[in-house]
Amino acid sequence: MLVVDSSVWIDFFRGAPTPAADELARHMDEDDADIIVPDLVLYEVLRGFRLERDYRNARQLLEGFTVEAAFSPELACQAAEHYRDMVSRGFTIRSALDVMIGAFCIERDYLLLHSDRDFDVMQNLRGLRVWSAPATGSTP
């Protein structure tokens, strides 16, 4: 199962040619794509559309994937523990929502596709599984 963070969806909807947005497009082309949209990501993405038409189109697309409620009281406590641990180690976390999304992925053992450096800290310190771009220009 692949969770796609709002950072990637935003690049995708803007048509930005990033490795993560390209990977999302590849997954979307697969008939058996198992893309998860946490409700927090749904909120983050949809709130940014200015035009009603764009909002409706994006909502229809996103709701075509599996949308899951991301939080429970237990997961809120786990997210707080992740946050406290990272801050105590000297890391600045820019977005509390990113910690919540990371905790959601860790708890369910989902792979995260993202373009946001906050998740790199969670990968290194808290065991978050993330998609990594394949190496380019390498020779066999």
DSSP file (Angstrom, degrees, kcal/mol; ACC not computed):
  #  RESIDUE AA STRUCTURE BP1 BP2  ACC     N-H-->O    O-->H-N    N-H-->O    O-->H-N    TCO  KAPPA ALPHA  PHI   PSI    X-CA   Y-CA   Z-CA
    1    1 A M              0   0    0      0, 0.0   110,-2.1     0, 0.0     2,-0.5   0.000 360.0 360.0 360.0 136.8    0.0    0.0    0.0
    2    2 A L  E     -ab  35 111A   0     32,-2.8    34,-3.2   108,-0.2     2,-0.5  -0.950 360.0-159.5-118.5 120.0    1.3    3.4   -1.0
    3    3 A V  E     -ab  36 112A   0    108,-3.2   110,-3.0    -2,-0.5     2,-0.6  -0.841  12.0-152.2 -93.1 132.5    0.4    6.6    0.9
    4    4 A V  E     - b   0 113A   0     32,-1.3   110,-0.2    -2,-0.5   108,-0.1  -0.932  12.9-137.5-109.5 119.6    1.0    9.7   -1.3
    5    5 A D    >>  -     0   0    0    108,-2.7     4,-1.9    -2,-0.6     3,-1.1  -0.283  23.2-110.3 -72.6 158.7    1.7   12.9    0.7
    6    6 A S  H 3> S+     0   0    0      1,-0.3     4,-2.9     2,-0.2     5,-0.3   0.811 115.0  67.3 -58.9 -31.5    0.2   16.2   -0.1
    7    7 A S  H 3> S+     0   0    0      1,-0.2     4,-1.3     2,-0.2    -1,-0.3   0.865 106.7  40.7 -58.3 -35.5    3.6   17.5   -1.3
    8    8 A V  H <> S+     0   0    0     -3,-1.1     4,-2.8   105,-0.3    -2,-0.2   0.904 113.4  51.8 -79.6 -44.4    3.4   15.0   -4.2
    9    9 A W  H  X S+     0   0    0     -4,-1.9     4,-3.0     1,-0.2     5,-0.2   0.906 109.1  51.9 -58.8 -40.9   -0.2   15.6   -5.0
   10   10 A I  H  X S+     0   0    0     -4,-2.9     4,-1.8     2,-0.2    -1,-0.2   0.932 111.3  46.2 -63.4 -45.3    0.4   19.3   -5.1
   11   11 A D  H  X>S+     0   0    0     -4,-1.3     5,-2.6    -5,-0.3     4,-0.7   0.913 112.9  52.0 -60.6 -41.6    3.2   18.9   -7.6
   12   12 A F  H ><5S+     0   0    0     -4,-2.8     3,-1.0     1,-0.2    -2,-0.2   0.941 110.8  45.4 -60.5 -49.7    1.1   16.4   -9.6
   13   13 A F  H 3<5S+     0   0    0     -4,-3.0    -1,-0.2     1,-0.3    -2,-0.2   0.792 113.3  50.9 -68.4 -26.9   -1.9   18.8   -9.9
   14   14 A R  H 3<5S-     0   0    0     -4,-1.8    -1,-0.3    -5,-0.2    -2,-0.2   0.578 112.3-120.6 -82.3 -10.2    0.5   21.7  -10.8
   15   15 A G  T <<5 +     0   0    0     -3,-1.0    -3,-0.2    -4,-0.7    -2,-0.1   0.737  52.4 165.1  75.9  22.8    2.1   19.6  -13.5
   16   16 A A      < -     0   0    0     -5,-2.6     2,-1.8    -6,-0.2    -1,-0.2  -0.599  39.3-130.6 -75.7 126.8    5.5   19.9  -11.8
   17   17 A P        +     0   0    0      0, 0.0    -1,-0.1     0, 0.0    -5,-0.1  -0.536  50.4 148.0 -81.5  80.7    7.9   17.3  -13.3
   18   18 A T     >  -     0   0    0     -2,-1.8     4,-2.6   -10,-0.1     5,-0.2  -0.803  58.8-117.2-109.9 155.0    9.4   15.8  -10.1
   19   19 A P  H  > S+     0   0    0      0, 0.0     4,-2.2     0, 0.0     5,-0.1   0.897 116.7  48.7 -56.5 -40.1   10.5   12.2   -9.6
   20   20 A A  H  > S+     0   0    0      2,-0.2     4,-2.4     1,-0.2     5,-0.1   0.915 111.4  48.2 -68.8 -41.9    7.8   11.7   -6.9
   21   21 A A  H  > S+     0   0    0      2,-0.2     4,-2.3     1,-0.2    -1,-0.2   0.883 111.8  50.9 -65.1 -37.5    5.0   13.2   -9.1
   22   22 A D  H  X S+     0   0    0     -4,-2.6     4,-2.1     2,-0.2    -1,-0.2   0.899 109.5  50.3 -64.6 -40.3    6.2   11.0  -12.0
   23   23 A E  H  X S+     0   0    0     -4,-2.2     4,-2.4    -5,-0.2    -2,-0.2   0.902 108.9  52.1 -64.5 -40.9    6.1    7.9   -9.7
   24   24 A L  H  X S+     0   0    0     -4,-2.4     4,-2.6     1,-0.2    -2,-0.2   0.938 108.3  50.8 -58.8 -47.2    2.6    8.8   -8.7
   25   25 A A  H  X S+     0   0    0     -4,-2.3     4,-1.3     1,-0.2    -1,-0.2   0.892 109.2  51.6 -59.4 -40.1    1.5    9.1  -12.3
   26   26 A R  H  X S+     0   0    0     -4,-2.1     4,-0.6     1,-0.2     3,-0.3   0.926 111.1  47.3 -62.4 -44.2    3.1    5.6  -13.0
   27   27 A H  H >< S+     0   0    0     -4,-2.4     3,-1.1     1,-0.2    -2,-0.2   0.892 108.4  55.0 -63.9 -39.0    1.1    4.1  -10.0
   28   28 A M  H 3< S+     0   0    0     -4,-2.6    -1,-0.2     1,-0.3    -2,-0.2   0.799 102.7  57.5 -65.8 -27.4   -2.1    5.7  -11.2
   29   29 A D  H 3< S+     0   0    0     -4,-1.3    -1,-0.3    -3,-0.3     2,-0.2   0.663  87.8  95.1 -76.4 -16.3   -1.7    4.1  -14.6
   30   30 A E  S X< S-     0   0    0     -3,-1.1     3,-1.2    -4,-0.6    -3,-0.0  -0.561  73.5-140.3 -78.6 138.6   -1.6    0.6  -13.0
   31   31 A D  T 3  S+     0   0    0      1,-0.3    -1,-0.1    -2,-0.2    -4,-0.0   0.830 102.8  42.3 -65.6 -31.7   -4.9   -1.2  -12.9
   32   32 A D  T 3  S+     0   0    0      2,-0.1    -1,-0.3    -5,-0.0     2,-0.2  -0.039  78.6 156.2-107.5  31.3   -4.1   -2.6   -9.4
   33   33 A A    <   -     0   0    0     -3,-1.2     2,-1.0    -6,-0.2    -5,-0.0  -0.403  30.5-156.9 -62.2 123.1   -2.7    0.6   -7.9
   34   34 A D        +     0   0    0     -2,-0.2   -32,-2.8    31,-0.1     2,-0.5  -0.660  26.9 165.4-102.0  75.0   -3.1    0.5   -4.1
   35   35 A I  E     -a    2   0A   0     -2,-1.0    31,-1.5   -34,-0.2     2,-0.4  -0.811  20.6-157.9 -97.4 128.7   -3.0    4.2   -3.3
   36   36 A I  E     -ac   3  66A   0    -34,-3.2   -32,-1.3    -2,-0.5    31,-0.2  -0.886   4.8-164.6-105.8 134.0   -4.1    5.3    0.1
   37   37 A V  E     - c   0  67A   0     29,-3.2    31,-1.5    -2,-0.4   -32,-0.1  -0.917  14.3-148.1-116.5 102.2   -5.2    8.9    0.7
   38   38 A P  E >>  - c   0  68A   0      0, 0.0     4,-2.4     0, 0.0     3,-0.7  -0.388  24.4-117.4 -64.1 148.2   -5.3    9.7    4.4
   39   39 A D  H 3> S+     0   0    0     29,-2.5     4,-2.3     1,-0.3     5,-0.1   0.828 115.7  58.8 -58.0 -31.3   -8.1   12.2    5.3
   40   40 A L  H 3> S+     0   0    0      2,-0.2     4,-2.4     1,-0.2    -1,-0.3   0.888 107.4  45.8 -64.5 -38.5   -5.4   14.6    6.5
   41   41 A V  H <> S+     0   0    0     -3,-0.7     4,-2.7     2,-0.2     5,-0.3   0.899 108.9  55.8 -69.8 -41.1   -3.8   14.6    3.0
   42   42 A L  H  X S+     0   0    0     -4,-2.4     4,-2.4     1,-0.2     5,-0.2   0.931 111.2  45.2 -54.8 -46.5   -7.2   15.0    1.5
   43   43 A Y  H  X S+     0   0    0     -4,-2.3     4,-2.1     1,-0.2    -2,-0.2   0.944 111.9  50.6 -61.3 -50.5   -7.7   18.1    3.6
   44   44 A E  H  < S+     0   0    0     -4,-2.4     4,-0.4     1,-0.2    -2,-0.2   0.884 116.5  40.9 -59.2 -40.1   -4.2   19.5    2.9
   45   45 A V  H >< S+     0   0    0     -4,-2.7     3,-1.3     1,-0.2     4,-0.3   0.952 115.7  46.8 -74.5 -49.9   -4.6   19.1   -0.9
   46   46 A L  H >< S+     0   0    0     -4,-2.4     3,-1.3    -5,-0.3    -2,-0.2   0.800 100.8  65.8 -67.8 -28.8   -8.2   20.2   -1.4
   47   47 A R  T 3< S+     0   0    0     -4,-2.1    -1,-0.3     1,-0.2    -2,-0.1   0.729  95.4  60.8 -65.6 -19.3   -7.9   23.3    0.8
   48   48 A G  T <  S+     0   0    0     -3,-1.3     2,-0.4    -4,-0.4    -1,-0.2   0.543  75.8 104.7 -88.2  -6.9   -5.4   24.8   -1.8
   49   49 A F    <   -     0   0    0     -3,-1.3    -3,-0.0    -4,-0.3     6,-0.0  -0.620  43.2-175.9 -80.8 128.1   -7.7   24.9   -4.8
   50   50 A R        +     0   0    0     -2,-0.4     2,-0.4     1,-0.0    -1,-0.2   0.843  66.0  67.3 -87.9 -38.3   -8.9   28.4   -5.7
   51   51 A L  S  > S-     0   0    0      1,-0.1     4,-2.4     2,-0.0     5,-0.2  -0.705  75.1-140.6 -90.5 133.9  -11.2   27.5   -8.6
   52   52 A E  H  > S+     0   0    0     -2,-0.4     4,-2.8     1,-0.2     5,-0.2   0.880 102.7  54.8 -57.9 -40.9  -14.3   25.5   -7.8
   53   53 A R  H  > S+     0   0    0      1,-0.2     4,-2.4     2,-0.2    -1,-0.2   0.922 109.8  46.0 -60.8 -45.3  -13.9   23.4  -11.0
   54   54 A D  H  > S+     0   0    0      2,-0.2     4,-2.5     1,-0.2     5,-0.2   0.902 112.2  51.8 -64.7 -40.9  -10.3   22.4  -10.0
   55   55 A Y  H  X S+     0   0    0     -4,-2.4     4,-2.7     2,-0.2    -2,-0.2   0.942 111.3  46.7 -59.1 -49.2  -11.5   21.6   -6.5
   56   56 A R  H  X S+     0   0    0     -4,-2.8     4,-2.5     1,-0.2    -2,-0.2   0.914 113.3  48.4 -62.1 -43.9  -14.3   19.3   -7.8
   57   57 A N  H  X S+     0   0    0     -4,-2.4     4,-2.1    -5,-0.2    -1,-0.2   0.920 114.0  46.1 -63.7 -43.6  -12.0   17.5  -10.3
   58   58 A A  H  X S+     0   0    0     -4,-2.5     4,-3.0     2,-0.2     5,-0.3   0.918 112.2  51.0 -65.4 -43.0   -9.3   16.9   -7.7
   59   59 A R  H  X S+     0   0    0     -4,-2.7     4,-2.7    -5,-0.2    -2,-0.2   0.922 109.8  49.9 -61.0 -43.8  -11.8   15.8   -5.1
   60   60 A Q  H  X S+     0   0    0     -4,-2.5     4,-0.5    -5,-0.2    -1,-0.2   0.919 113.6  46.1 -61.6 -43.4  -13.3   13.3   -7.5
   61   61 A L  H >< S+     0   0    0     -4,-2.1     3,-1.1    -5,-0.2     4,-0.3   0.955 114.9  45.7 -63.7 -50.4   -9.9   11.9   -8.4
   62   62 A L  H >< S+     0   0    0     -4,-3.0     3,-1.5     1,-0.3    -2,-0.2   0.884 109.9  53.5 -63.6 -39.8   -8.7   11.6   -4.8
   63   63 A E  H 3< S+     0   0    0     -4,-2.7    -1,-0.3     1,-0.3     4,-0.2   0.587  94.1  72.7 -73.8  -7.7  -11.9   10.0   -3.6
   64   64 A G  T << S+     0   0    0     -3,-1.1    -1,-0.3    -4,-0.5    -2,-0.2   0.631  94.5  63.3 -76.8 -14.2  -11.5    7.4   -6.3
   65   65 A F  S <  S-     0   0    0     -3,-1.5     2,-0.7    -4,-0.3   -29,-0.1  -0.416 112.0 -72.6 -96.1 178.9   -8.6    5.9   -4.3
   66   66 A T  E     -c   36   0A   0    -31,-1.5   -29,-3.2    -2,-0.1     2,-0.5  -0.660  49.1-161.6 -77.0 116.0   -8.9    4.4   -0.8
   67   67 A V  E     -c   37   0A   0     -2,-0.7     2,-0.4   -31,-0.2   -31,-0.0  -0.881  10.7-170.9-100.1 126.5   -9.5    7.2    1.7
   68   68 A E  E     -c   38   0A   0    -31,-1.5   -29,-2.5    -2,-0.5     2,-0.4  -0.933  29.3-115.8-121.5 141.3   -8.7    6.3    5.3
   69   69 A A        -     0   0    0     -2,-0.4    -2,-0.0   -31,-0.2   -32,-0.0  -0.597  29.7-158.7 -67.6 128.9   -9.3    8.1    8.5
   70   70 A A        +     0   0    0     -2,-0.4     2,-0.3     1,-0.0    -1,-0.1   0.688  54.4  64.6 -89.0 -18.5   -5.8    8.7    9.8
   71   71 A F        +     0   0    0      4,-0.0     3,-0.0     3,-0.0    -2,-0.0  -0.834  35.9 157.6-128.9 151.3   -6.3    9.2   13.5
   72   72 A S     >  -     0   0    0     -2,-0.3     4,-2.3     1,-0.0     5,-0.2  -0.898  56.1 -98.3-143.4 166.7   -7.4    7.7   16.8
   73   73 A P  H  > S+     0   0    0      0, 0.0     4,-1.8     0, 0.0     5,-0.1   0.903 124.8  51.2 -57.6 -39.8   -6.5    8.7   20.3
   74   74 A E  H  > S+     0   0    0      1,-0.2     4,-2.0     2,-0.2     5,-0.1   0.921 110.5  47.4 -63.4 -44.1   -3.8    6.0   20.4
   75   75 A L  H  > S+     0   0    0      1,-0.2     4,-2.7     2,-0.2    -1,-0.2   0.839 106.6  58.2 -68.8 -31.3   -2.3    7.2   17.2
   76   76 A A  H  X S+     0   0    0     -4,-2.3     4,-2.1     2,-0.2    -1,-0.2   0.914 107.9  47.1 -61.3 -41.7   -2.3   10.8   18.4
   77   77 A C  H  X S+     0   0    0     -4,-1.8     4,-2.1     2,-0.2    -2,-0.2   0.897 111.2  50.9 -66.7 -40.0   -0.2    9.7   21.4
   78   78 A Q  H  X S+     0   0    0     -4,-2.0     4,-2.4     2,-0.2    -2,-0.2   0.916 109.7  50.3 -63.0 -42.4    2.2    7.8   19.1
   79   79 A A  H  X S+     0   0    0     -4,-2.7     4,-2.7     1,-0.2    -2,-0.2   0.907 109.3  51.6 -61.7 -41.4    2.5   10.9   16.9
   80   80 A A  H  X S+     0   0    0     -4,-2.1     4,-2.8     1,-0.2    -1,-0.2   0.895 109.0  50.7 -62.5 -39.1    3.3   13.0   19.9
   81   81 A E  H  X S+     0   0    0     -4,-2.1     4,-2.3     2,-0.2    -2,-0.2   0.914 110.3  49.3 -64.6 -42.4    6.0   10.5   21.0
   82   82 A H  H  X S+     0   0    0     -4,-2.4     4,-2.4     2,-0.2     5,-0.2   0.949 113.5  46.9 -58.6 -48.8    7.5   10.6   17.5
   83   83 A Y  H  X S+     0   0    0     -4,-2.7     4,-2.6     1,-0.2     5,-0.3   0.939 112.5  48.2 -60.1 -49.7    7.5   14.4   17.6
   84   84 A R  H  X S+     0   0    0     -4,-2.8     4,-2.4     1,-0.2    -1,-0.2   0.888 111.7  50.6 -60.7 -40.7    9.0   14.6   21.1
   85   85 A D  H  X S+     0   0    0     -4,-2.3     4,-1.1    -5,-0.2    -1,-0.2   0.934 112.1  45.9 -63.9 -46.1   11.7   12.2   20.3
   86   86 A M  H  <>S+     0   0    0     -4,-2.4     5,-2.2     1,-0.2     3,-0.4   0.910 114.6  47.1 -66.1 -41.8   12.8   14.0   17.1
   87   87 A V  H ><5S+     0   0    0     -4,-2.6     3,-2.0     1,-0.2    -1,-0.2   0.899 108.0  56.1 -66.0 -40.0   12.8   17.4   18.8
   88   88 A S  H 3<5S+     0   0    0     -4,-2.4    -1,-0.2     1,-0.3    -2,-0.2   0.754 104.1  55.4 -64.8 -21.6   14.7   16.1   21.8
   89   89 A R  T 3<5S-     0   0    0     -4,-1.1    -1,-0.3    -3,-0.4    -2,-0.2   0.350 127.9 -99.0 -91.2   5.3   17.4   14.9   19.3
   90   90 A G  T < 5S+     0   0    0     -3,-2.0     2,-0.4     1,-0.3    -3,-0.2   0.572  76.4 137.9  94.9   9.6   17.7   18.5   18.0
   91   91 A F      < -     0   0    0     -5,-2.2     2,-0.6    30,-0.0    -1,-0.3  -0.712  47.1-138.2 -92.5 140.2   15.6   18.3   14.9
   92   92 A T        -     0   0    0     -2,-0.4     2,-0.6     2,-0.0    -5,-0.0  -0.857  14.5-156.4 -94.2 122.9   13.2   21.1   13.9
   93   93 A I        -     0   0    0     -2,-0.6     3,-0.1     1,-0.1    -6,-0.0  -0.896   5.5-167.3-102.6 120.4    9.9   19.7   12.6
   94   94 A R  S    S+     0   0    0     -2,-0.6     2,-0.4     1,-0.2    -1,-0.1   0.740  70.2  38.3 -81.9 -23.5    8.1   22.2   10.4
   95   95 A S     >  -     0   0    0      1,-0.1     4,-1.3     2,-0.0    -1,-0.2  -0.958  51.6-164.1-138.5 119.5    4.7   20.5   10.2
   96   96 A A  H  > S+     0   0    0     -2,-0.4     4,-2.0     1,-0.2     5,-0.1   0.851  97.3  60.2 -64.3 -33.5    2.7   18.8   12.9
   97   97 A L  H  > S+     0   0    0      1,-0.2     4,-2.6     2,-0.2    -1,-0.2   0.876  99.8  55.6 -62.8 -36.2    0.5   17.3   10.2
   98   98 A D  H  > S+     0   0    0      1,-0.2     4,-2.8     2,-0.2    -1,-0.2   0.904 106.7  49.9 -62.7 -39.7    3.6   15.6    8.6
   99   99 A V  H  X S+     0   0    0     -4,-1.3     4,-2.6     2,-0.2    -1,-0.2   0.901 110.8  50.2 -64.3 -39.6    4.3   13.9   11.9
  100  100 A M  H  X S+     0   0    0     -4,-2.0     4,-2.1     2,-0.2    -2,-0.2   0.913 112.3  46.2 -64.9 -42.6    0.7   12.7   12.1
  101  101 A I  H  X S+     0   0    0     -4,-2.6     4,-2.2     2,-0.2    -2,-0.2   0.910 112.9  50.4 -66.8 -41.9    0.9   11.4    8.5
  102  102 A G  H  X S+     0   0    0     -4,-2.8     4,-2.6     2,-0.2    -2,-0.2   0.914 109.8  50.0 -60.8 -43.2    4.2    9.7    9.2
  103  103 A A  H  X S+     0   0    0     -4,-2.6     4,-2.7     1,-0.2    -1,-0.2   0.893 108.4  53.8 -62.4 -40.2    2.8    8.1   12.4
  104  104 A F  H  X S+     0   0    0     -4,-2.1     4,-1.6     2,-0.2    -1,-0.2   0.923 111.6  45.0 -57.8 -46.9   -0.2    6.8   10.4
  105  105 A C  H  X>S+     0   0    0     -4,-2.2     5,-2.1     2,-0.2     4,-0.9   0.903 113.4  49.4 -66.9 -42.1    2.2    5.2    7.9
  106  106 A I  H ><5S+     0   0    0     -4,-2.6     3,-0.6     1,-0.2    -2,-0.2   0.936 110.4  50.6 -62.1 -46.3    4.4    3.7   10.6
  107  107 A E  H 3<5S+     0   0    0     -4,-2.7    -1,-0.2     1,-0.2    -2,-0.2   0.851 120.3  34.5 -62.8 -36.0    1.4    2.3   12.5
  108  108 A R  H 3<5S-     0   0    0     -4,-1.6    -1,-0.2    -5,-0.2    -2,-0.2   0.421 107.1-122.3 -99.1  -0.2    0.0    0.6    9.3
  109  109 A D  T <<5 +     0   0    0     -4,-0.9     2,-0.3    -3,-0.6    -3,-0.2   0.875  55.5 159.8  58.5  40.6    3.3   -0.2    7.8
  110  110 A Y      < -     0   0    0     -5,-2.1    19,-0.5    -6,-0.2     2,-0.3  -0.649  43.0-118.7 -89.6 149.5    2.5    1.7    4.6
  111  111 A L  E     -b    2   0A   0   -110,-2.1  -108,-3.2    -2,-0.3     2,-0.5  -0.711  28.8-142.1 -83.8 137.7    5.1    3.0    2.2
  112  112 A L  E     -bd   3 130A   0     17,-2.0    19,-3.0    -2,-0.3     2,-0.6  -0.905  10.4-160.8-110.6 128.2    5.1    6.8    1.9
  113  113 A L  E     +b    4   0A   0   -110,-3.0  -108,-2.7    -2,-0.5  -105,-0.3  -0.933  35.8 148.0-101.5 119.9    5.7    8.7   -1.4
  114  114 A H        -     0   0    0     -2,-0.6   -94,-0.1    17,-0.3  -108,-0.0  -0.919  50.8-153.8-148.4 168.6    6.7   12.3   -0.5
  115  115 A S        +     0   0    0     -2,-0.3     2,-0.4   -95,-0.1    -2,-0.0  -0.280  66.9 106.1-135.7  45.8    8.8   15.4   -1.4
  116  116 A D    >   -     0   0    0      1,-0.1     3,-1.4   -18,-0.0     4,-0.5  -0.986  61.9-146.2-137.6 122.6    9.1   16.8    2.1
  117  117 A R  T >> S+     0   0    0     -2,-0.4     4,-1.0     1,-0.3     3,-0.8   0.714  92.1  74.4 -65.3 -21.9   12.3   16.7    4.2
  118  118 A D  H 3> S+     0   0    0      1,-0.3     4,-1.3     2,-0.2     3,-0.4   0.867  93.7  55.3 -57.3 -34.0   10.4   16.4    7.5
  119  119 A F  H <> S+     0   0    0     -3,-1.4     4,-2.4     1,-0.2    -1,-0.3   0.773  94.7  66.5 -72.3 -24.7    9.8   12.7    6.5
  120  120 A D  H <> S+     0   0    0     -3,-0.8     4,-2.3    -4,-0.5    -1,-0.2   0.901 101.0  49.8 -61.1 -39.4   13.5   12.1    6.1
  121  121 A V  H  X S+     0   0    0     -4,-1.0     4,-2.7    -3,-0.4     5,-0.4   0.917 110.6  49.4 -64.1 -43.3   14.0   12.6    9.8
  122  122 A M  H  X S+     0   0    0     -4,-1.3     4,-1.9     1,-0.2     6,-1.6   0.860 110.2  51.8 -65.8 -34.2   11.1   10.2   10.5
  123  123 A Q  H  X S+     0   0    0     -4,-2.4     4,-0.8     4,-0.2    -2,-0.2   0.945 115.6  40.1 -64.6 -47.2   12.6    7.6    8.2
  124  124 A N  H  < S+     0   0    0     -4,-2.3    -2,-0.2    -5,-0.2    -1,-0.2   0.850 130.5  24.6 -72.9 -35.4   16.0    7.8    9.9
  125  125 A L  H  < S+     0   0    0     -4,-2.7    -3,-0.2    -5,-0.2    -2,-0.2   0.735 130.1  31.9-103.9 -25.8   14.9    8.0   13.5
  126  126 A R  H  < S-     0   0    0     -4,-1.9    -3,-0.2    -5,-0.4    -2,-0.1   0.423 102.2-107.7-120.9   0.6   11.5    6.4   13.7
  127  127 A G     <  +     0   0    0     -4,-0.8    -4,-0.2    -5,-0.5     2,-0.2   0.692  52.2 168.0  84.8  18.0   11.4    3.7   11.0
  128  128 A L        -     0   0    0     -6,-1.6     2,-0.5    -9,-0.1    -1,-0.2  -0.477  31.9-134.3 -65.1 131.3    9.1    5.3    8.5
  129  129 A R        -     0   0    0    -19,-0.5   -17,-2.0    -2,-0.2     2,-0.3  -0.794  31.3-179.0 -89.3 125.6    9.2    3.4    5.2
  130  130 A V  B     -d  112   0A   0     -2,-0.5     2,-0.3   -19,-0.2   -17,-0.2  -0.911  31.3-108.7-126.9 152.8    9.5    5.8    2.2
  131  131 A W        -     0   0    0    -19,-3.0     2,-0.4    -2,-0.3   -17,-0.3  -0.584  33.9-154.6 -72.8 136.8    9.7    5.5   -1.5
  132  132 A S        -     0   0    0     -2,-0.3     3,-0.1   -19,-0.1   -19,-0.0  -0.959  18.5-115.7-117.4 135.0   13.1    6.2   -2.9
  133  133 A A        -     0   0    0     -2,-0.4     3,-0.1     1,-0.1  -113,-0.0  -0.405  38.6-107.0 -63.8 138.6   13.8    7.4   -6.4
  134  134 A P        -     0   0    0      0, 0.0    -1,-0.1     0, 0.0     2,-0.1  -0.380  42.0 -97.2 -64.5 147.3   15.7    4.9   -8.5
  135  135 A A        -     0   0    0     -3,-0.1     2,-0.3     1,-0.0     3,-0.2  -0.388  40.8-148.1 -64.7 140.4   19.3    6.0   -9.1
  136  136 A T  S    S+     0   0    0      1,-0.2     3,-0.1    -3,-0.1    -1,-0.0  -0.836  70.2  19.9-111.4 151.0   19.8    7.6  -12.5
  137  137 A G  S    S+     0   0    0     -2,-0.3     2,-0.2     1,-0.2    -1,-0.2   0.592  84.5 140.2  74.8  10.1   22.9    7.5  -14.7
  138  138 A S        -     0   0    0     -3,-0.2    -1,-0.2     2,-0.0     0, 0.0  -0.562  42.9-140.8 -86.2 153.0   24.3    4.4  -13.1
  139  139 A T              0   0    0     -2,-0.2    -3,-0.0    -3,-0.1    -1,-0.0  -0.863 360.0 360.0-111.3 147.6   25.9    1.7  -15.1
  140  140 A P              0   0    0      0, 0.0    -1,-0.1     0, 0.0    -2,-0.0   0.506 360.0 360.0 -68.2 360.0   25.5   -2.0  -14.5
